[in-house]
């Protein structure tokens, strides 16, 4: 495993990717080494460790969640991407906070992870829409996630979004209503 770890942090993308795939195949046995890399002062090392961990089904979600607060934007993005691989309902609160990040890629990845969680994320997404008035990007990410999840509890929020002065909010609200089979009702009201 030492050779694989050396390749993973070598700085050579091709070597690192090949090593990542082999390390993922080793499963839980790589956890101690990846945990050590998560503590590295080198952001690239932390990024590769997260890339390996996110692909192992039995990963401790706390390792991914703690990386949402990393100093490195790329590491935070990798953590959010890792959280979108599987449904992690315990990540909802942290992902809602990440929706507010000024980096559009990071907030988009957080919205994707919330979408993966699905119906369990709906109450927090609706709460964000109701209480977050300033951060338009976070609101848009929440509406996109709600539209994709297509939970009937979001209908009032989608209807309200149709009244907003935002083409993007209108777009996602329309998509959500259509997925819920309410596009004909919406068309009649329009």
Protein Blocks (a to p, Z undefined) as FASTA:
>chain_A
ZZmmmmmmnopaklmmmmmmmmmmnmmmlmmmmmmmmmpcblklmmmmmmmmmmpmkbcf
klmmmmmmgfblklmmmmmmmmmmpccfklmmmmmmmmmpmblklmmmmmmmmmmnmmml
mmmmmmmmmmmmklmmlmmmmmmmmmmnopaklmmmmmmmmmpccfklmmmmmmmmmmno
pmmmmmmmZZ
